Amino acid sequence: MITHLVFFNMLPEAEGASGADNARKLVDQLKKLPGKIPEIVELEAGLDFSKSPASYEVGLLTKFRTKEDLETYRVHPDHQKVVSFVQATTSDRAVVDYET
């Protein structure tokens, strides 16, 4: 099983909305992906509530059967739409991919 973790921090304002609004929009967009990309085995996305200095604002966990399925997800047009939103609204992100 392949696990793909991504953490996002939002710009204070982008695309005519606040960072908090864009964080909610991002979570909504991410949660719609399993219905569009069959390679996704599991997807969880949510907003951080701890607000610690080490926290990111949005967290994403996705699972795939194979590395090839992860690559299919990465280039899928519906994922690329979310990537465009991420590029326009986030200040930084961290990614970890691992196999179990």
C-alpha positions, 0 to 999 in steps of 0.5 A: 500500500502506498501512503501519500501525505501532504500538508499545506499552509495557506496564503493570508489572502488569494483568489479574492478570499481569506486563507481560512476560506481557501483552506475550507475550499481546498478540503472540499475539493480534495474530498471530491477526488475519490469520486473522480479518480478510481485509483484512490483507495482512501482519502482523508482531508481536514483542517488543523485544530491545534494551531501549534507553531509546528502545524500546517493548516490543511492535512491530506492523507491518500492511499493507493495500491501501487506507485503507478496508481499514485502517479496516475493520480498525480497527472489526472486532470481532476487532480491537476485542477486542485494543484492549480488552486493549491499553487494560487492559494498556498504559501508552502507544503510538505509531502511524504510518500511511503510504502507499507 
